[in-house]
């Protein structure tokens, strides 16, 4: 008999705002990812961990004992309670835990946790040196000892977002990209997402923001913030290349519904702008926030829209404290707070 899918076994991917046991991170060290910025990026990790660790456990990967000592020293200096941080020595390449880490599932009836372990191909084999991160979920499960489901197709966690009730939102640019699963149609990809994440309704947007090397990850421009509400990034400047892209996605959202056929409530989020040292555009967005148990951590960039974005997000999360984290050095690697993190649900 064929093995039962997670959906058949009663598992689904919960929403990020549901109760969490832990946040998973991997300590930054790669000088190619963060040219002349590794130490500054470490400091950003300390600020993130300090803000989140009071109400959820921090599971932190380091590459060796020397890095472990360095991370501990930095965390102690940052007034982090190390009793709430677990450090693991692991062989990993980079910080993008959202994309190479497992996606956790819950069975709400049996109160059991499981994980899905998708193929990570470093964003369409763009960076072969990152491919070893594909092994991290299996390595984690040596001690987590959870039911582990392996769909056998490429998927990054940042390419999808869910409302915890059966609706998933994603982009065609990423999931239908020929550098991910060229042998799969949209219908077949939906079948995998349904079987392995418990999804029953899909919202397909078109393209992601400019300069995004992930080929349109949804967590940079459109996020569920509760079962019926979507926060979407929008560029008001009509001369900016993101204006047309995000306007097109907004029109799709206006005509979309949740799994029960209800229209979505939409909240507009402004866009920041930032270039690197060579003057090239960076894929900056306030939508790459992380929803914790008591806080929402929002990337900010010393841009004129920072204050407005923080106010909008705080209004949307009245029971959580919204904390802005300066991510100007972190974004040089290609992502910010949501990209580097993966939540582990509580039972």
Protein Blocks (a to p, Z undefined) as FASTA:
>chain_A
ZZddfklnopacddfkbccfbdcddddfbfklmgoilmmmmmmmmmmmmmmmmmoccddd
dfbfklmmmmmmmmmmnopafklcccdddddfblclmlmmccddddfklopacdddddde
ehoolammlmmmmmmmmmmmmmnopacddehpacdfklpccehnopacddfklmmpcklm
mmbcfklmmmmmmmmnopabdcddfbdcehiangopaklmpccfbfkbccddddfblkbm
klmmmmmmmmmmmmgccfkopacddddddddddddfkopacdddfklcccdfkbccddde
hiaklmmmmmmmmmmmmmbccddddfklmmmnopafklmpccdddZZ
